[in-house]
Amino acid sequence: MDKMILLSIIVPVYNVEAYLKRCLDSLVPQLCDEIEVLIIDDCSQDGSSTIYKEYESNYSQIRSIRRKENGKISMARNTGIAHARGQYCWFVDSDDKIDDNAIVGILDDIKTKMADTFFYSFSKVSSNIEKRYDTTNQQITLSNQMIKKDFLNKVVCCKYGYEIWNKIFSTEILKKYEIEFPRGISYGEDIAFIIVYLQYAKSVTISNRRIYFYMIREDSMMGRAKTVSHLIDMYYNAKYVFDRINDKERFYLIFCKLMQEGMIQSWKIDLYDNINKIADQALMKKMTSECLRHPFSILLAYKKRAFKMYIFCIMIEAVIHNKKCLFMKLRILANIH
C-alpha cells in the first residue's frame, strides 16, 4: 500500500538553467515516499526543461507540468496548488536551495504538531556571505479574532518574515477556501497570500529549525532597484487582501500597512513621473482615500516614520486631485526627519 503524501514541494521554473540543478540537488537526497516535487514550468525558453526532465526520469517523486502560457510566478504557484496531492504545500524557488535536513524535520513536525501552518528559520546568502534569521519555538492557537489580528500584525511587520518559502501551508485550507496568489503580480505577492491564508488557519507552529537558503541574485526581481512596477504591484496586493478580508474594520490596519509598504519602497524615486505612469487612476484614488480614512491608526502603526508616510499619502492624494499642490507637499516632506 502506497504511503500517504504529506508534503507537496512546488517549484516554479522560468529561465533558471544556471541555478535549477543546485536547487534540485538539494532536494534529491531527501526524497521519500511521503513527498512529491511538482516542477511548474512557466514557459521557459532556455535549457531548464532539459535539466528537470532528467531528474523527473530518475526519481518517481518528481513530476513536471508545463503551463500553456507565461503567467509569472504567482500563476505558476497557483498551478502547483491545483495539482498538489500532499497534505501540506511548500513553495521553493528554483534559484534557491533547501537545508540538508529540511524535509526530515518538516515531516516530523507534520506528524507530531498537527498545525495548520508552520513557520521556520532561514538564511539569506549574498556573495557567499550568509546571514541566518532565527525564530523562537512556540505553538500559537489562533482561537479568536484579537489573537489572529495581533499575529497578522507581527507577520506584516516582518517579525516572522513575510517570505513564502520558510512556511508550510495546509493544502486542505488552500483548496477549501480557494486561496491563491494574486494573479499577474511579481512583487509582494507572498505577504498578500499569507495574510489571506491566515484568516482561515486555526493554529501555527513556529520553529527555529532552519529549512531554507535564499540565494540573493542581483538580476532577480528582489535584487533589482525598486521601480514604478513595484509600487503598482503593492497597490494591487493591498486591494487583493482588502477584498478578501472578512472583518475589514478589525484588520484595517493590516491593509494600511500593505499600502504604505508600497510607498516606503518607492517614495525616493521620481514620484511625479511614477504617479503619472499608473494608468488606473480610479484605483489610486480609492487606495489613497482608504489610507487617509484613519490617519491616527496609521501614525500609531508606523511610529517615528509614520508621519513621513502619512504626509506622503496626502501628497499622492494631492497629485491626483490637484497637481498644483505637488511642490508644496514635496517641500513639507523634505523637512520631515
C-alpha positions as CSV (number, residue, x, y, z in Angstrom):
1,M,0.0,0.0,0.0
2,D,1.4,3.4,-1.0
3,K,2.2,5.9,1.7
4,M,0.1,9.0,2.0
5,I,1.8,12.0,0.6
6,L,2.3,14.5,3.4
7,L,4.2,17.3,1.6
8,S,4.0,18.7,-1.9
9,I,7.0,20.8,-2.8
10,I,6.1,23.3,-5.5
11,V,9.0,24.6,-7.6
12,P,8.1,27.3,-10.2
13,V,10.6,27.3,-13.1
14,Y,11.2,30.1,-15.6
15,N,14.6,30.5,-17.4
16,V,16.7,29.3,-14.5
17,E,19.0,26.8,-16.2
18,A,22.0,28.4,-14.4
19,Y,20.5,27.7,-10.9
20,L,18.0,24.8,-11.3
21,K,20.5,22.0,-10.8
22,R,21.6,23.5,-7.5
23,C,18.0,23.6,-6.2
24,L,17.1,20.1,-7.3
25,D,20.4,18.7,-6.0
26,S,19.4,20.0,-2.5
27,L,16.0,18.2,-2.8
28,V,17.0,14.8,-4.3
29,P,19.0,13.4,-1.3
30,Q,15.9,13.9,0.9
31,L,13.3,12.3,-1.4
32,C,11.0,9.7,0.2
33,D,7.5,8.2,-0.5
34,E,5.8,10.8,1.7
35,I,6.6,13.8,-0.5
36,E,6.2,14.9,-4.1
37,V,8.1,17.6,-6.0
38,L,6.0,19.5,-8.6
39,I,8.0,21.4,-11.1
40,I,5.8,24.0,-12.8
41,D,7.4,25.3,-16.0
42,D,6.1,28.8,-16.8
43,C,7.0,28.5,-20.5
44,S,10.8,28.7,-20.0
45,Q,12.8,29.5,-23.2
46,D,16.2,28.3,-22.1
47,G,17.5,24.8,-21.2
48,S,15.6,24.5,-17.9
49,S,13.3,21.7,-19.2
50,T,16.2,19.6,-20.2
51,I,17.5,19.7,-16.7
52,Y,14.3,19.0,-14.8
53,K,13.2,16.2,-17.2
54,E,16.4,14.3,-16.5
55,Y,15.6,14.4,-12.7
56,E,12.0,13.5,-13.4
57,S,13.1,10.4,-15.4
58,N,15.3,9.3,-12.5
59,Y,13.0,10.0,-9.5
60,S,9.4,8.9,-9.2
61,Q,8.6,11.6,-6.7
62,I,9.3,14.4,-9.2
63,R,6.8,15.3,-11.9
64,S,6.7,18.3,-14.1
65,I,3.8,20.4,-15.5
66,R,4.4,22.9,-18.3
67,R,1.9,25.8,-18.4
68,K,0.5,26.8,-21.8
69,E,1.3,30.5,-21.3
70,N,3.6,32.6,-19.1
71,G,1.7,33.8,-16.1
72,K,4.6,34.9,-13.8
73,I,5.4,33.2,-10.5
74,S,2.0,33.7,-9.0
75,M,0.2,31.7,-11.7
76,A,2.9,29.0,-11.6
77,R,2.4,28.6,-7.9
78,N,-1.4,28.5,-8.3
79,T,-0.9,25.7,-10.9
80,G,1.1,23.8,-8.3
81,I,-1.6,24.2,-5.7
82,A,-4.2,22.9,-8.1
83,H,-2.2,19.7,-8.7
84,A,-0.9,19.2,-5.2
85,R,-1.7,15.8,-3.6
86,G,0.1,16.3,-0.3
87,Q,-1.5,17.3,3.0
88,Y,0.7,20.4,3.0
89,C,2.4,22.7,0.4
90,W,5.9,24.1,0.5
91,F,6.9,26.7,-2.1
92,V,10.5,26.5,-3.1
93,D,12.0,29.0,-5.6
94,S,14.1,27.3,-8.3
95,D,17.2,29.6,-7.8
96,D,17.4,28.8,-4.1
97,K,18.2,25.6,-2.1
98,I,16.9,23.8,1.0
99,D,18.8,22.8,4.1
100,D,20.2,19.3,4.2
101,N,17.8,18.2,6.9
102,A,14.8,20.3,6.0
103,I,12.4,17.6,4.7
104,V,13.1,15.2,7.6
105,G,12.4,18.0,10.1
106,I,9.2,19.2,8.3
107,L,7.8,15.7,8.0
108,D,8.4,15.1,11.7
109,D,6.6,18.4,12.6
110,I,3.7,17.5,10.3
111,K,3.3,14.1,12.1
112,T,3.7,15.4,15.7
113,K,2.5,19.0,15.8
114,M,-0.7,18.8,13.6
115,A,-0.8,22.6,13.0
116,D,-2.5,24.4,10.1
117,T,0.8,26.1,9.2
118,F,4.4,26.0,10.1
119,F,6.9,28.9,10.2
120,Y,10.7,28.2,10.1
121,S,14.1,29.8,10.3
122,F,16.1,30.5,7.1
123,S,19.3,32.0,5.8
124,K,20.0,34.6,3.2
125,V,23.2,34.2,1.1
126,S,24.8,37.0,-0.9
127,S,28.3,36.8,-2.4
128,N,29.0,33.8,-0.2
129,I,28.1,35.8,2.9
130,E,25.4,34.1,4.9
131,K,23.0,35.7,7.4
132,R,20.7,33.5,9.4
133,Y,17.2,34.6,10.5
134,D,16.0,32.6,13.5
135,T,12.6,32.3,15.0
136,T,11.6,31.2,18.5
137,N,10.0,27.9,19.1
138,Q,6.3,28.4,20.0
139,Q,2.8,27.0,19.4
140,I,0.1,29.6,18.7
141,T,-3.6,28.8,18.7
142,L,-5.5,31.4,16.7
143,S,-8.6,31.0,18.8
144,N,-10.2,34.4,18.3
145,Q,-10.0,37.4,16.1
146,M,-8.0,39.5,18.5
147,I,-5.2,36.9,18.7
148,K,-5.3,36.5,15.0
149,K,-5.1,40.2,14.4
150,D,-2.1,40.5,16.7
151,F,-0.4,37.7,14.9
152,L,-1.1,39.1,11.5
153,N,0.3,42.5,12.5
154,K,3.5,40.8,13.5
155,V,3.7,39.0,10.2
156,V,3.1,42.2,8.3
157,C,5.8,43.9,10.4
158,C,8.2,41.1,9.3
159,K,8.7,39.6,12.8
160,Y,8.4,36.1,11.3
161,G,9.4,37.0,7.8
162,Y,7.0,37.9,5.1
163,E,8.5,35.4,2.6
164,I,6.6,32.4,1.4
165,W,9.5,29.8,1.3
166,N,10.0,29.5,5.0
167,K,6.4,28.5,5.7
168,I,4.3,25.3,5.1
169,F,0.6,25.6,4.3
170,S,-2.4,23.2,4.6
171,T,-3.5,22.1,1.2
172,E,-7.0,21.5,2.5
173,I,-7.3,25.1,3.6
174,L,-5.9,26.4,0.3
175,K,-8.4,24.4,-1.8
176,K,-11.4,24.7,0.5
177,Y,-11.2,28.5,0.6
178,E,-9.8,28.8,-3.0
179,I,-6.8,30.7,-1.7
180,E,-4.3,31.6,-4.4
181,F,-1.6,34.1,-5.2
182,P,-2.6,37.4,-6.7
183,R,-2.5,36.9,-10.5
184,G,-0.1,38.9,-12.6
185,I,1.9,40.1,-9.6
186,S,5.7,39.7,-9.4
187,Y,6.4,41.7,-6.2
188,G,4.9,41.4,-2.7
189,E,2.6,38.6,-3.7
190,D,3.9,36.5,-0.8
191,I,2.6,38.7,2.0
192,A,-0.8,39.1,0.3
193,F,-1.1,35.3,0.1
194,I,-0.1,34.7,3.7
195,I,-2.5,37.3,5.1
196,V,-5.5,35.8,3.3
197,Y,-4.4,32.3,4.3
198,L,-4.0,33.1,8.0
199,Q,-7.6,34.2,8.1
200,Y,-8.6,30.5,8.0
201,A,-5.7,29.0,9.9
202,K,-6.5,27.9,13.5
203,S,-3.0,27.0,14.7
204,V,0.6,28.0,13.9
205,T,3.8,26.2,14.8
206,I,6.9,28.4,14.8
207,S,10.2,26.6,14.8
208,N,13.8,27.7,14.9
209,R,14.7,24.8,12.6
210,R,16.4,26.2,9.5
211,I,14.9,24.8,6.3
212,Y,15.9,27.2,3.6
213,F,18.7,29.2,1.9
214,Y,17.6,32.2,0.0
215,M,20.2,32.9,-2.6
216,I,20.3,36.7,-3.4
217,R,20.8,37.4,-7.1
218,E,21.4,40.9,-8.5
219,D,19.4,40.1,-11.6
220,S,16.4,38.8,-9.6
221,M,13.1,40.6,-9.0
222,M,14.1,41.2,-5.4
223,G,17.6,42.2,-6.3
224,R,16.7,44.9,-8.7
225,A,16.1,48.5,-7.7
226,K,12.5,49.4,-6.9
227,T,10.5,50.9,-9.8
228,V,7.0,52.0,-10.5
229,S,6.0,48.4,-11.2
230,H,6.8,47.6,-7.6
231,L,4.6,50.4,-6.4
232,I,1.7,49.3,-8.6
233,D,2.1,45.6,-7.5
234,M,1.9,46.7,-3.9
235,Y,-1.4,48.6,-4.6
236,Y,-2.9,45.6,-6.3
237,N,-1.7,43.3,-3.4
238,A,-3.4,45.6,-0.9
239,K,-6.6,45.5,-3.0
240,Y,-6.4,41.7,-3.3
241,V,-6.1,41.4,0.5
242,F,-8.8,44.0,1.3
243,D,-11.3,42.4,-1.0
244,R,-10.8,39.0,0.8
245,I,-10.6,40.2,4.4
246,N,-13.7,39.1,6.2
247,D,-13.6,41.6,9.1
248,K,-12.5,44.7,7.3
249,E,-12.7,47.0,10.3
250,R,-10.7,44.8,12.6
251,F,-8.0,44.1,10.0
252,Y,-8.0,47.6,8.5
253,L,-4.5,48.4,9.9
254,I,-3.1,45.5,8.0
255,F,-4.5,46.9,4.8
256,C,-2.9,50.3,5.6
257,K,0.5,48.7,6.3
258,L,0.4,46.9,3.0
259,M,-0.5,50.1,1.2
260,Q,2.3,52.0,2.9
261,E,4.9,49.3,2.3
262,G,4.5,50.1,-1.4
263,M,5.0,53.7,-0.7
264,I,8.1,53.1,1.5
265,Q,9.7,51.1,-1.3
266,S,9.1,53.8,-3.9
267,W,9.0,57.2,-2.3
268,K,12.6,58.0,-3.1
269,I,12.2,57.5,-6.8
270,D,10.7,60.1,-9.2
271,L,7.2,60.3,-7.6
272,Y,5.6,62.7,-10.1
273,D,6.7,60.5,-13.1
274,N,5.6,57.3,-11.3
275,I,2.1,58.6,-10.4
276,N,1.5,59.6,-14.0
277,K,2.5,56.1,-15.1
278,I,-0.2,54.5,-13.0
279,A,-3.0,54.1,-15.6
280,D,-5.7,53.0,-13.2
281,Q,-6.4,56.4,-11.6
282,A,-9.6,55.2,-10.1
283,L,-7.7,52.6,-8.2
284,M,-5.2,55.2,-7.0
285,K,-8.0,57.4,-5.7
286,K,-9.7,54.5,-3.9
287,M,-6.4,53.3,-2.3
288,T,-5.2,56.7,-1.1
289,S,-8.6,57.6,0.2
290,E,-8.6,54.3,2.2
291,C,-5.2,55.2,3.6
292,L,-6.4,58.6,4.7
293,R,-9.6,57.3,6.4
294,H,-7.8,56.6,9.7
295,P,-4.7,58.8,9.9
296,F,-4.2,58.3,13.6
297,S,-4.2,54.5,13.2
298,I,-1.5,54.9,10.5
299,L,0.5,57.1,12.8
300,L,0.2,54.6,15.6
301,A,1.3,51.8,13.4
302,Y,4.4,53.5,12.0
303,K,5.5,55.5,15.0
304,K,8.6,57.5,14.0
305,R,8.4,57.1,10.3
306,A,4.6,57.2,10.3
307,F,4.2,61.0,10.0
308,K,6.5,61.0,6.9
309,M,4.4,58.3,5.3
310,Y,1.2,59.9,6.2
311,I,2.3,63.1,4.6
312,F,3.3,61.0,1.6
313,C,-0.3,59.7,1.4
314,I,-1.6,63.2,1.4
315,M,0.9,64.1,-1.3
316,I,-0.3,61.4,-3.5
317,E,-3.9,62.4,-2.9
318,A,-2.9,66.0,-3.9
319,V,-1.2,64.8,-7.1
320,I,-4.3,63.0,-8.1
321,H,-6.8,65.8,-7.4
322,N,-4.7,68.9,-7.7
323,K,-1.2,68.7,-9.3
324,K,-0.5,72.3,-8.3
325,C,-0.1,71.2,-4.7
326,L,2.7,68.8,-5.6
327,F,5.7,71.1,-5.0
328,M,4.2,72.3,-1.7
329,K,3.8,68.8,-0.5
330,L,7.3,67.8,-1.6
331,R,8.7,70.7,0.4
332,I,6.8,69.6,3.5
333,L,8.1,66.0,3.0
334,A,11.6,67.2,2.6
335,N,11.5,69.0,6.0
336,I,10.4,65.9,8.0
337,H,13.1,63.8,9.6
